[in-house]
Amino acid sequence: MPRPNEKHRIVDHYDIVSPYYRSLWGEHIHHGFWIRGDESKEKAQLQLIEHLAQLANVKPGSDILDIGCDRRKQSLPRQTL
């Protein structure tokens, strides 16, 4: 049995919560990876991205397909590529 297309509910959800997420986390929606424990949330977000890129063995010059939540921000900052 086909499921109804409820894409509008997902769009509505992100339209409502995105301003809250942005005010809480800034440009990146990632939570963060605190190595020392005293980093800013922005530094912890970048550390998480860099850590995940390292785990995925992303090399400089690699092509990355960014399938994200459409926050208009790339997942990997250019300096980590």
N, C-alpha and C positions, 0 to 999 in steps of 0.2 A: 504494500500500500504506500503510495507516495506521501511524503511529508509536506506540509504546507511550507511555503517560502516565507520565513519570518525575518528576512534580512532587515526590514525596517525596524524591528525591535532592537537589533544589534546597533544599528546606526543611531537610533534614539538613545540607547544606553550611553554610547560614547559621546554623543552631543551633550548629554547631561553631566557625565563624570569627568570629561577631559579638562575643563577649567579647574576642577578640584585637583586632579592629578598634576596638572602643570603648576598650580600654586604650591603643591606639596613637594614635588620632585624636580621641577624645572623642565628643561628641554628633553631630558631622557626619562623614560618611564621606568627604567631599571631601578631596582631597589638599591643595590650597592654591595661592595665587598670591602669590608673594613679589615685591613691587615694589622695596623697598630691599634686601632680602636679610637683614635682621636682625629681621624680624617673628617673633612667636611663631607656632606652628602654628595656634592659634585665630584670630589676626588674619589670617593668610594664608588660612584657610578662608573667613572672612567676605569678604575681598577677592575671592576667586574667585567666590563667590556674587554679590556686587555687580557684578563685572565681566561675568559671564555675563548677569545681568539687564539690564545696560546694553546689551550686544551684541544681546540679544533685544528691545530697545526696550520693556521692561516699564515701565509708567507707574504712578504712585501711584493706588491704587484699582482696579487691574486685577484681574480674576479669573484665577487661575493654577490649572491642573490639575496637581497634583503627582503624578507617576508615578515613585515612587522605589523604594527597596529595603526599604520598610517598617521603617524604624528608629524609627518613632514620633516623628519630628522633621520639621518642615516644611523644605522645601528653601530657601525664602526667608524670612529672619527678618522679622518684622512691620515692623521699622523701615525695611527697604529697600522695602517696598511702600508 
